[in-house]
């Protein structure tokens, strides 16, 4: 029977260990003395300054992986790793990343032309500010303009309205008749 081995699962038990543990066969894995085939990048999820690279193992014996991006090599990851996050990337920048498998016989080849489905992939990090940031900023500014406009309109109406009860004109005159006990200079 074939081993329950998923080439794309992160931290998958190596197939050689599964063979010993479960008495099963590994699906088409070459030996450690054969140069490994290239891994296949399954997904790249990029944010503003990081990228998570998810790849699938080749049908080869692999002792470790490393990533090449922006002409910089990363440390070697163990053979069970299938996902790694790159950090410290620049905003809104295109990157070219390759996953390379290695064993005693050498490293897997890199096909610089297969930029989407082989061991290499081009991805773009997100801009520093998202579109929603600017949409929210514009919405807040529009709301502030509306509030200021309503407040100015309300103040203008208040100035044009007749004087309210308790004004000097109302206190000195009661029902249209002058109140002799009050004048603007005080009481008698």
Secondary structure, DSSP 8 states (H G I E B T S, - for coil): -B----TTSTT---HHHHHHHHT-B-SS---TTS-----EEEEEEE-SS-EEEEEE--SS--SEEEEEETTEE---EETT--EEEE-S--TT-EEEEEEEEEETTEE----TT-TTTSSEEEEE---SS-HHHHHHHHHHHHHHHHHHHHHHHHHHHHHHS---TTSHHHHHEETTEE-TT-BTTB--
